Amino acid sequence: MLSENLLKVIVCPKCKGELKYCPKKNELRCYRCRLVYRIEEDIPILLVEEAKPLTEDEPCE
Ligand SMILES: [Zn+2]
């Protein structure tokens, strides 16, 4: 689980926009770029080259 404080300070490395945490899949999503950043051992991998395209529109609440 990512800490609330960390979530407040991290932004999308591509657009500097807000990232949405998806607890269900344990990933971070940028809806502006439609990219998904994975989290490994509580560390978000905030690299555009490592991000996957967001394919599904499944809400993550
Ligand atoms: Zn972005």
N, CA, C, O and the ligand as a Tripos MOL2 file, in Angstrom:
@<TRIPOS>MOLECULE
protein
  245   243    62     0     0
PROTEIN
NO_CHARGES

@<TRIPOS>ATOM
      1 N           0.8510   -1.2000    0.0000 N.3       1 MET1
      2 CA          0.0000    0.0000    0.0000 C.3       1 MET1
      3 C           0.8810    1.2420    0.0000 C.2       1 MET1
      4 O           1.8040    1.3690    0.8040 O.2       1 MET1
      5 N           0.5840    2.1380   -0.9010 N.am      2 LEU2
      6 CA          1.3540    3.3780   -0.9780 C.3       2 LEU2
      7 C           0.8720    4.3630    0.0790 C.2       2 LEU2
      8 O          -0.3140    4.4030    0.4080 O.2       2 LEU2
      9 N           1.7780    5.1390    0.5950 N.am      3 SER3
     10 CA          1.3910    6.1070    1.6080 C.3       3 SER3
     11 C           0.6930    7.3050    0.9640 C.2       3 SER3
     12 O           0.9740    7.6800   -0.1740 O.2       3 SER3
     13 N          -0.2190    7.8850    1.7270 N.am      4 GLU4
     14 CA         -0.9740    9.0430    1.2540 C.3       4 GLU4
     15 C          -0.0340   10.2030    0.9140 C.2       4 GLU4
     16 O          -0.2420   10.9240   -0.0610 O.2       4 GLU4
     17 N           0.9910   10.3620    1.7290 N.am      5 ASN5
     18 CA          1.9280   11.4610    1.5110 C.3       5 ASN5
     19 C           2.6830   11.3080    0.2000 C.2       5 ASN5
     20 O           2.9130   12.2770   -0.5230 O.2       5 ASN5
     21 N           3.0570   10.0890   -0.0850 N.am      6 LEU6
     22 CA          3.7680    9.8460   -1.3310 C.3       6 LEU6
     23 C           2.8510   10.1440   -2.5180 C.2       6 LEU6
     24 O           3.2650   10.7620   -3.4980 O.2       6 LEU6
     25 N           1.6130    9.6980   -2.4110 N.am      7 LEU7
     26 CA          0.6650    9.9250   -3.5020 C.3       7 LEU7
     27 C           0.4380   11.4100   -3.7740 C.2       7 LEU7
     28 O           0.1540   11.8060   -4.9040 O.2       7 LEU7
     29 N           0.5650   12.2180   -2.7390 N.am      8 LYS8
     30 CA          0.3380   13.6560   -2.9050 C.3       8 LYS8
     31 C           1.4580   14.3160   -3.6900 C.2       8 LYS8
     32 O           1.2320   15.3080   -4.3820 O.2       8 LYS8
     33 N           2.6600   13.7750   -3.5870 N.am      9 VAL9
     34 CA          3.7970   14.4600   -4.2070 C.3       9 VAL9
     35 C           4.1950   13.8930   -5.5700 C.2       9 VAL9
     36 O           4.8660   14.5730   -6.3460 O.2       9 VAL9
     37 N           3.7960   12.6740   -5.8670 N.am     10 ILE10
     38 CA          4.2220   12.1230   -7.1490 C.3      10 ILE10
     39 C           3.2970   12.5710   -8.2710 C.2      10 ILE10
     40 O           2.0840   12.6840   -8.0930 O.2      10 ILE10
     41 N           3.8870   12.8180   -9.4090 N.am     11 VAL11
     42 CA          3.1220   13.2270  -10.5870 C.3      11 VAL11
     43 C           3.5720   12.3710  -11.7680 C.2      11 VAL11
     44 O           4.5990   11.6940  -11.7190 O.2      11 VAL11
     45 N           2.7900   12.4250  -12.8020 N.am     12 CYS12
     46 CA          3.1360   11.7130  -14.0220 C.3      12 CYS12
     47 C           4.4210   12.3010  -14.6060 C.2      12 CYS12
     48 O           4.5040   13.5130  -14.8050 O.2      12 CYS12
     49 N           5.4170   11.4690  -14.8820 N.am     13 PRO13
     50 CA          6.6860   11.9980  -15.4060 C.3      13 PRO13
     51 C           6.5510   12.5800  -16.8100 C.2      13 PRO13
     52 O           7.4120   13.3330  -17.2640 O.2      13 PRO13
     53 N           5.4800   12.2310  -17.4840 N.am     14 LYS14
     54 CA          5.3070   12.7190  -18.8500 C.3      14 LYS14
     55 C           4.6150   14.0800  -18.8920 C.2      14 LYS14
     56 O           5.1120   15.0210  -19.5110 O.2      14 LYS14
     57 N           3.4580   14.1750  -18.2230 N.am     15 CYS15
     58 CA          2.6720   15.4130  -18.3160 C.3      15 CYS15
     59 C           2.6830   16.2150  -17.0200 C.2      15 CYS15
     60 O           2.1060   17.3000  -16.9560 O.2      15 CYS15
     61 N           3.3320   15.6880  -15.9900 N.am     16 LYS16
     62 CA          3.3640   16.3190  -14.6580 C.3      16 LYS16
     63 C           1.9690   16.4560  -14.0570 C.2      16 LYS16
     64 O           1.7310   17.2830  -13.1770 O.2      16 LYS16
     65 N           1.0710   15.6410  -14.5430 N.am     17 GLY17
     66 CA         -0.2970   15.6830  -14.0330 C.3      17 GLY17
     67 C          -0.4980   14.7120  -12.8800 C.2      17 GLY17
     68 O           0.4130   13.9930  -12.4680 O.2      17 GLY17
     69 N          -1.7000   14.7200  -12.3860 N.am     18 GLU18
     70 CA         -2.0560   13.9040  -11.2280 C.3      18 GLU18
     71 C          -2.0940   12.4220  -11.5910 C.2      18 GLU18
     72 O          -2.5530   12.0410  -12.6680 O.2      18 GLU18
     73 N          -1.6030   11.5990  -10.6700 N.am     19 LEU19
     74 CA         -1.6840   10.1560  -10.8530 C.3      19 LEU19
     75 C          -2.7500    9.6020   -9.9240 C.2      19 LEU19
     76 O          -2.8870   10.0290   -8.7770 O.2      19 LEU19
     77 N          -3.4940    8.6500  -10.4400 N.am     20 LYS20
     78 CA         -4.5380    8.0110   -9.6490 C.3      20 LYS20
     79 C          -4.0640    6.6260   -9.2540 C.2      20 LYS20
     80 O          -3.6450    5.8270  -10.0910 O.2      20 LYS20
     81 N          -4.1380    6.3650   -7.9740 N.am     21 TYR21
     82 CA         -3.7290    5.0520   -7.4860 C.3      21 TYR21
     83 C          -4.8890    4.0680   -7.6260 C.2      21 TYR21
     84 O          -6.0280    4.3640   -7.2630 O.2      21 TYR21
     85 N          -4.5730    2.9180   -8.1490 N.am     22 CYS22
     86 CA         -5.5720    1.8690   -8.2930 C.3      22 CYS22
     87 C          -5.2490    0.7410   -7.3130 C.2      22 CYS22
     88 O          -4.3710   -0.0780   -7.5870 O.2      22 CYS22
     89 N          -5.9460    0.6860   -6.1730 N.am     23 PRO23
     90 CA         -5.6230   -0.3230   -5.1630 C.3      23 PRO23
     91 C          -5.9010   -1.7430   -5.6600 C.2      23 PRO23
     92 O          -5.2150   -2.6950   -5.2880 O.2      23 PRO23
     93 N          -6.9010   -1.8560   -6.4890 N.am     24 LYS24
     94 CA         -7.2940   -3.1790   -6.9750 C.3      24 LYS24
     95 C          -6.1670   -3.8470   -7.7520 C.2      24 LYS24
     96 O          -5.9420   -5.0520   -7.6370 O.2      24 LYS24
     97 N          -5.4730   -3.0530   -8.5350 N.am     25 LYS25
     98 CA         -4.3920   -3.6140   -9.3560 C.3      25 LYS25
     99 C          -3.0170   -3.1880   -8.8820 C.2      25 LYS25
    100 O          -2.0020   -3.5890   -9.4530 O.2      25 LYS25
    101 N          -2.9860   -2.3640   -7.8250 N.am     26 ASN26
    102 CA         -1.7410   -1.8350   -7.3020 C.3      26 ASN26
    103 C          -0.8970   -1.1950   -8.4100 C.2      26 ASN26
    104 O           0.2150   -1.6260   -8.7160 O.2      26 ASN26
    105 N          -1.4730   -0.1690   -8.9820 N.am     27 GLU27
    106 CA         -0.7810    0.5420  -10.0500 C.3      27 GLU27
    107 C          -1.2020    2.0060  -10.0160 C.2      27 GLU27
    108 O          -2.1850    2.3740   -9.3730 O.2      27 GLU27
    109 N          -0.4390    2.8250  -10.7180 N.am     28 LEU28
    110 CA         -0.7560    4.2420  -10.8130 C.3      28 LEU28
    111 C          -1.1500    4.5440  -12.2490 C.2      28 LEU28
    112 O          -0.5240    4.0760  -13.2000 O.2      28 LEU28
    113 N          -2.2020    5.3380  -12.3790 N.am     29 ARG29
    114 CA         -2.6920    5.6360  -13.7160 C.3      29 ARG29
    115 C          -2.6790    7.1270  -13.9790 C.2      29 ARG29
    116 O          -3.0450    7.9290  -13.1200 O.2      29 ARG29
    117 N          -2.2510    7.4890  -15.1850 N.am     30 CYS30
    118 CA         -2.4240    8.8650  -15.6390 C.3      30 CYS30
    119 C          -3.4930    8.8380  -16.7130 C.2      30 CYS30
    120 O          -3.2990    8.2640  -17.7840 O.2      30 CYS30
    121 N          -4.6100    9.4580  -16.4210 N.am     31 TYR31
    122 CA         -5.7160    9.4240  -17.3750 C.3      31 TYR31
    123 C          -5.4920   10.4070  -18.5140 C.2      31 TYR31
    124 O          -6.0910   10.2730  -19.5820 O.2      31 TYR31
    125 N          -4.6450   11.3750  -18.2940 N.am     32 ARG32
    126 CA         -4.3590   12.3440  -19.3550 C.3      32 ARG32
    127 C          -3.5100   11.6920  -20.4560 C.2      32 ARG32
    128 O          -3.8100   11.8180  -21.6430 O.2      32 ARG32
    129 N          -2.4600   11.0020  -20.0450 N.am     33 CYS33
    130 CA         -1.5860   10.3200  -21.0140 C.3      33 CYS33
    131 C          -2.0980    8.9260  -21.3400 C.2      33 CYS33
    132 O          -1.6440    8.2960  -22.2950 O.2      33 CYS33
    133 N          -3.0390    8.4510  -20.5460 N.am     34 ARG34
    134 CA         -3.5080    7.0720  -20.6410 C.3      34 ARG34
    135 C          -2.3420    6.0940  -20.4970 C.2      34 ARG34
    136 O          -2.1270    5.2160  -21.3330 O.2      34 ARG34
    137 N          -1.6000    6.2810  -19.4090 N.am     35 LEU35
    138 CA         -0.4810    5.4030  -19.1180 C.3      35 LEU35
    139 C          -0.6620    4.7960  -17.7270 C.2      35 LEU35
    140 O          -1.2640    5.3930  -16.8350 O.2      35 LEU35
    141 N          -0.1240    3.6000  -17.5800 N.am     36 VAL36
    142 CA         -0.1850    2.8890  -16.3040 C.3      36 VAL36
    143 C           1.2440    2.6550  -15.8180 C.2      36 VAL36
    144 O           2.0790    2.0940  -16.5280 O.2      36 VAL36
    145 N           1.4980    3.0990  -14.5970 N.am     37 TYR37
    146 CA          2.8110    2.8900  -13.9870 C.3      37 TYR37
    147 C           2.6920    1.8030  -12.9320 C.2      37 TYR37
    148 O           1.8130    1.8640  -12.0730 O.2      37 TYR37
    149 N           3.5490    0.8330  -12.9890 N.am     38 ARG38
    150 CA          3.4660   -0.2500  -12.0200 C.3      38 ARG38
    151 C           4.1880    0.1300  -10.7250 C.2      38 ARG38
    152 O           4.9860    1.0660  -10.6820 O.2      38 ARG38
    153 N           3.8810   -0.6230   -9.6870 N.am     39 ILE39
    154 CA          4.4790   -0.3990   -8.3700 C.3      39 ILE39
    155 C           5.1660   -1.6860   -7.9540 C.2      39 ILE39
    156 O           4.5560   -2.7550   -7.9290 O.2      39 ILE39
    157 N           6.4220   -1.5710   -7.6340 N.am     40 GLU40
    158 CA          7.1860   -2.7400   -7.2040 C.3      40 GLU40
    159 C           7.6980   -2.5350   -5.7990 C.2      40 GLU40
    160 O           8.4760   -1.6180   -5.5330 O.2      40 GLU40
    161 N           7.2550   -3.3990   -4.8990 N.am     41 GLU41
    162 CA          7.6610   -3.3250   -3.4950 C.3      41 GLU41
    163 C           7.4520   -1.9190   -2.9400 C.2      41 GLU41
    164 O           8.3400   -1.3370   -2.3170 O.2      41 GLU41
    165 N           6.2650   -1.3970   -3.1820 N.am     42 ASP42
    166 CA          5.8410   -0.0770   -2.6930 C.3      42 ASP42
    167 C           6.5840    1.0840   -3.3440 C.2      42 ASP42
    168 O           6.4800    2.2210   -2.8820 O.2      42 ASP42
    169 N           7.3150    0.8150   -4.3880 N.am     43 ILE43
    170 CA          8.0120    1.8930   -5.0770 C.3      43 ILE43
    171 C           7.4140    2.0460   -6.4740 C.2      43 ILE43
    172 O           7.5130    1.1360   -7.2980 O.2      43 ILE43
    173 N           6.7970    3.1950   -6.7400 N.am     44 PRO44
    174 CA          6.2260    3.4040   -8.0680 C.3      44 PRO44
    175 C           7.3260    3.5640   -9.1170 C.2      44 PRO44
    176 O           8.2880    4.3050   -8.9150 O.2      44 PRO44
    177 N           7.1720    2.8730  -10.2190 N.am     45 ILE45
    178 CA          8.1500    2.9620  -11.2970 C.3      45 ILE45
    179 C           7.6820    4.0820  -12.2360 C.2      45 ILE45
    180 O           6.9250    3.8520  -13.1790 O.2      45 ILE45
    181 N           8.1520    5.2820  -11.9510 N.am     46 LEU46
    182 CA          7.6680    6.4530  -12.6870 C.3      46 LEU46
    183 C           8.5850    6.7620  -13.8730 C.2      46 LEU46
    184 O           9.2560    7.7930  -13.9140 O.2      46 LEU46
    185 N           8.5910    5.8540  -14.8130 N.am     47 LEU47
    186 CA          9.3850    6.0240  -16.0210 C.3      47 LEU47
    187 C           8.4580    5.8420  -17.2220 C.2      47 LEU47
    188 O           7.7440    4.8460  -17.3310 O.2      47 LEU47
    189 N           8.4880    6.8150  -18.1060 N.am     48 VAL48
    190 CA          7.6110    6.7530  -19.2780 C.3      48 VAL48
    191 C           7.9120    5.5010  -20.1040 C.2      48 VAL48
    192 O           7.0020    4.8750  -20.6480 O.2      48 VAL48
    193 N           9.1920    5.1410  -20.1940 N.am     49 GLU49
    194 CA          9.5820    3.9630  -20.9940 C.3      49 GLU49
    195 C           9.0450    2.6750  -20.3880 C.2      49 GLU49
    196 O           8.8470    1.6830  -21.0890 O.2      49 GLU49
    197 N           8.8100    2.6970  -19.0820 N.am     50 GLU50
    198 CA          8.3470    1.4850  -18.3930 C.3      50 GLU50
    199 C           6.8270    1.4200  -18.2970 C.2      50 GLU50
    200 O           6.2710    0.3850  -17.9280 O.2      50 GLU50
    201 N           6.1630    2.5040  -18.6220 N.am     51 ALA51
    202 CA          4.7090    2.5630  -18.4620 C.3      51 ALA51
    203 C           4.0120    1.7550  -19.5540 C.2      51 ALA51
    204 O           4.5220    1.5680  -20.6580 O.2      51 ALA51
    205 N           2.8290    1.2910  -19.1880 N.am     52 LYS52
    206 CA          2.0150    0.5570  -20.1530 C.3      52 LYS52
    207 C           0.8440    1.4220  -20.5660 C.2      52 LYS52
    208 O           0.4090    2.2710  -19.7880 O.2      52 LYS52
    209 N           0.3210    1.2340  -21.7670 N.am     53 PRO53
    210 CA         -0.8660    1.9980  -22.1440 C.3      53 PRO53
    211 C          -2.0860    1.5490  -21.3480 C.2      53 PRO53
    212 O          -2.2620    0.3630  -21.0700 O.2      53 PRO53
    213 N          -2.9020    2.4910  -20.9990 N.am     54 LEU54
    214 CA         -4.1430    2.1890  -20.2810 C.3      54 LEU54
    215 C          -5.1850    1.7490  -21.3010 C.2      54 LEU54
    216 O          -5.6270    2.5300  -22.1430 O.2      54 LEU54
    217 N          -5.5550    0.5140  -21.2070 N.am     55 THR55
    218 CA         -6.4490   -0.0200  -22.2350 C.3      55 THR55
    219 C          -7.8950   -0.0990  -21.7600 C.2      55 THR55
    220 O          -8.8200    0.0860  -22.5510 O.2      55 THR55
    221 N          -8.0910   -0.3680  -20.4910 N.am     56 GLU56
    222 CA         -9.4450   -0.5380  -20.0110 C.3      56 GLU56
    223 C          -9.9090    0.7010  -19.2560 C.2      56 GLU56
    224 O          -9.1060    1.4340  -18.6790 O.2      56 GLU56
    225 N         -11.1840    0.9110  -19.2710 N.am     57 ASP57
    226 CA        -11.7160    2.0690  -18.5650 C.3      57 ASP57
    227 C         -12.3630    1.6680  -17.2450 C.2      57 ASP57
    228 O         -13.3370    2.2790  -16.8070 O.2      57 ASP57
    229 N         -11.8270    0.6700  -16.6410 N.am     58 GLU58
    230 CA        -12.3350    0.1620  -15.3870 C.3      58 GLU58
    231 C         -12.0640    1.1780  -14.2750 C.2      58 GLU58
    232 O         -10.9100    1.5360  -14.0410 O.2      58 GLU58
    233 N         -13.0960    1.6400  -13.5960 N.am     59 PRO59
    234 CA        -12.8460    2.5680  -12.4950 C.3      59 PRO59
    235 C         -12.1580    1.8550  -11.3380 C.2      59 PRO59
    236 O         -12.4280    0.6850  -11.0640 O.2      59 PRO59
    237 N         -11.2730    2.5690  -10.6680 N.am     60 CYS60
    238 CA        -10.5000    1.9590   -9.5860 C.3      60 CYS60
    239 C         -10.7930    2.6540   -8.2720 C.2      60 CYS60
    240 O          -9.9500    3.3810   -7.7480 O.2      60 CYS60
    241 N         -11.9390    2.4420   -7.7590 N.am     61 GLU61
    242 CA        -12.2490    3.0610   -6.4590 C.3      61 GLU61
    243 C         -12.3940    1.9900   -5.4070 C.2      61 GLU61
    244 O         -12.6550    2.2980   -4.2450 O.2      61 GLU61
    245 ZN          0.5270   11.9430  -17.7400 Zn       62 ZN62
@<TRIPOS>BOND
     1     1     2 1
     2     2     3 1
     3     3     4 2
     4     3     5 am
     5     5     6 1
     6     6     7 1
     7     7     8 2
     8     7     9 am
     9     9    10 1
    10    10    11 1
    11    11    12 2
    12    11    13 am
    13    13    14 1
    14    14    15 1
    15    15    16 2
    16    15    17 am
    17    17    18 1
    18    18    19 1
    19    19    20 2
    20    19    21 am
    21    21    22 1
    22    22    23 1
    23    23    24 2
    24    23    25 am
    25    25    26 1
    26    26    27 1
    27    27    28 2
    28    27    29 am
    29    29    30 1
    30    30    31 1
    31    31    32 2
    32    31    33 am
    33    33    34 1
    34    34    35 1
    35    35    36 2
    36    35    37 am
    37    37    38 1
    38    38    39 1
    39    39    40 2
    40    39    41 am
    41    41    42 1
    42    42    43 1
    43    43    44 2
    44    43    45 am
    45    45    46 1
    46    46    47 1
    47    47    48 2
    48    47    49 am
    49    49    50 1
    50    50    51 1
    51    51    52 2
    52    51    53 am
    53    53    54 1
    54    54    55 1
    55    55    56 2
    56    55    57 am
    57    57    58 1
    58    58    59 1
    59    59    60 2
    60    59    61 am
    61    61    62 1
    62    62    63 1
    63    63    64 2
    64    63    65 am
    65    65    66 1
    66    66    67 1
    67    67    68 2
    68    67    69 am
    69    69    70 1
    70    70    71 1
    71    71    72 2
    72    71    73 am
    73    73    74 1
    74    74    75 1
    75    75    76 2
    76    75    77 am
    77    77    78 1
    78    78    79 1
    79    79    80 2
    80    79    81 am
    81    81    82 1
    82    82    83 1
    83    83    84 2
    84    83    85 am
    85    85    86 1
    86    86    87 1
    87    87    88 2
    88    87    89 am
    89    89    90 1
    90    90    91 1
    91    91    92 2
    92    91    93 am
    93    93    94 1
    94    94    95 1
    95    95    96 2
    96    95    97 am
    97    97    98 1
    98    98    99 1
    99    99   100 2
   100    99   101 am
   101   101   102 1
   102   102   103 1
   103   103   104 2
   104   103   105 am
   105   105   106 1
   106   106   107 1
   107   107   108 2
   108   107   109 am
   109   109   110 1
   110   110   111 1
   111   111   112 2
   112   111   113 am
   113   113   114 1
   114   114   115 1
   115   115   116 2
   116   115   117 am
   117   117   118 1
   118   118   119 1
   119   119   120 2
   120   119   121 am
   121   121   122 1
   122   122   123 1
   123   123   124 2
   124   123   125 am
   125   125   126 1
   126   126   127 1
   127   127   128 2
   128   127   129 am
   129   129   130 1
   130   130   131 1
   131   131   132 2
   132   131   133 am
   133   133   134 1
   134   134   135 1
   135   135   136 2
   136   135   137 am
   137   137   138 1
   138   138   139 1
   139   139   140 2
   140   139   141 am
   141   141   142 1
   142   142   143 1
   143   143   144 2
   144   143   145 am
   145   145   146 1
   146   146   147 1
   147   147   148 2
   148   147   149 am
   149   149   150 1
   150   150   151 1
   151   151   152 2
   152   151   153 am
   153   153   154 1
   154   154   155 1
   155   155   156 2
   156   155   157 am
   157   157   158 1
   158   158   159 1
   159   159   160 2
   160   159   161 am
   161   161   162 1
   162   162   163 1
   163   163   164 2
   164   163   165 am
   165   165   166 1
   166   166   167 1
   167   167   168 2
   168   167   169 am
   169   169   170 1
   170   170   171 1
   171   171   172 2
   172   171   173 am
   173   173   174 1
   174   174   175 1
   175   175   176 2
   176   175   177 am
   177   177   178 1
   178   178   179 1
   179   179   180 2
   180   179   181 am
   181   181   182 1
   182   182   183 1
   183   183   184 2
   184   183   185 am
   185   185   186 1
   186   186   187 1
   187   187   188 2
   188   187   189 am
   189   189   190 1
   190   190   191 1
   191   191   192 2
   192   191   193 am
   193   193   194 1
   194   194   195 1
   195   195   196 2
   196   195   197 am
   197   197   198 1
   198   198   199 1
   199   199   200 2
   200   199   201 am
   201   201   202 1
   202   202   203 1
   203   203   204 2
   204   203   205 am
   205   205   206 1
   206   206   207 1
   207   207   208 2
   208   207   209 am
   209   209   210 1
   210   210   211 1
   211   211   212 2
   212   211   213 am
   213   213   214 1
   214   214   215 1
   215   215   216 2
   216   215   217 am
   217   217   218 1
   218   218   219 1
   219   219   220 2
   220   219   221 am
   221   221   222 1
   222   222   223 1
   223   223   224 2
   224   223   225 am
   225   225   226 1
   226   226   227 1
   227   227   228 2
   228   227   229 am
   229   229   230 1
   230   230   231 1
   231   231   232 2
   232   231   233 am
   233   233   234 1
   234   234   235 1
   235   235   236 2
   236   235   237 am
   237   237   238 1
   238   238   239 1
   239   239   240 2
   240   239   241 am
   241   241   242 1
   242   242   243 1
   243   243   244 2
@<TRIPOS>SUBSTRUCTURE
     1 MET1         2 RESIDUE 1 A MET
     2 LEU2         6 RESIDUE 1 A LEU
     3 SER3        10 RESIDUE 1 A SER
     4 GLU4        14 RESIDUE 1 A GLU
     5 ASN5        18 RESIDUE 1 A ASN
     6 LEU6        22 RESIDUE 1 A LEU
     7 LEU7        26 RESIDUE 1 A LEU
     8 LYS8        30 RESIDUE 1 A LYS
     9 VAL9        34 RESIDUE 1 A VAL
    10 ILE10       38 RESIDUE 1 A ILE
    11 VAL11       42 RESIDUE 1 A VAL
    12 CYS12       46 RESIDUE 1 A CYS
    13 PRO13       50 RESIDUE 1 A PRO
    14 LYS14       54 RESIDUE 1 A LYS
    15 CYS15       58 RESIDUE 1 A CYS
    16 LYS16       62 RESIDUE 1 A LYS
    17 GLY17       66 RESIDUE 1 A GLY
    18 GLU18       70 RESIDUE 1 A GLU
    19 LEU19       74 RESIDUE 1 A LEU
    20 LYS20       78 RESIDUE 1 A LYS
    21 TYR21       82 RESIDUE 1 A TYR
    22 CYS22       86 RESIDUE 1 A CYS
    23 PRO23       90 RESIDUE 1 A PRO
    24 LYS24       94 RESIDUE 1 A LYS
    25 LYS25       98 RESIDUE 1 A LYS
    26 ASN26      102 RESIDUE 1 A ASN
    27 GLU27      106 RESIDUE 1 A GLU
    28 LEU28      110 RESIDUE 1 A LEU
    29 ARG29      114 RESIDUE 1 A ARG
    30 CYS30      118 RESIDUE 1 A CYS
    31 TYR31      122 RESIDUE 1 A TYR
    32 ARG32      126 RESIDUE 1 A ARG
    33 CYS33      130 RESIDUE 1 A CYS
    34 ARG34      134 RESIDUE 1 A ARG
    35 LEU35      138 RESIDUE 1 A LEU
    36 VAL36      142 RESIDUE 1 A VAL
    37 TYR37      146 RESIDUE 1 A TYR
    38 ARG38      150 RESIDUE 1 A ARG
    39 ILE39      154 RESIDUE 1 A ILE
    40 GLU40      158 RESIDUE 1 A GLU
    41 GLU41      162 RESIDUE 1 A GLU
    42 ASP42      166 RESIDUE 1 A ASP
    43 ILE43      170 RESIDUE 1 A ILE
    44 PRO44      174 RESIDUE 1 A PRO
    45 ILE45      178 RESIDUE 1 A ILE
    46 LEU46      182 RESIDUE 1 A LEU
    47 LEU47      186 RESIDUE 1 A LEU
    48 VAL48      190 RESIDUE 1 A VAL
    49 GLU49      194 RESIDUE 1 A GLU
    50 GLU50      198 RESIDUE 1 A GLU
    51 ALA51      202 RESIDUE 1 A ALA
    52 LYS52      206 RESIDUE 1 A LYS
    53 PRO53      210 RESIDUE 1 A PRO
    54 LEU54      214 RESIDUE 1 A LEU
    55 THR55      218 RESIDUE 1 A THR
    56 GLU56      222 RESIDUE 1 A GLU
    57 ASP57      226 RESIDUE 1 A ASP
    58 GLU58      230 RESIDUE 1 A GLU
    59 PRO59      234 RESIDUE 1 A PRO
    60 CYS60      238 RESIDUE 1 A CYS
    61 GLU61      242 RESIDUE 1 A GLU
    62 ZN62       245 GROUP 0 **** ****
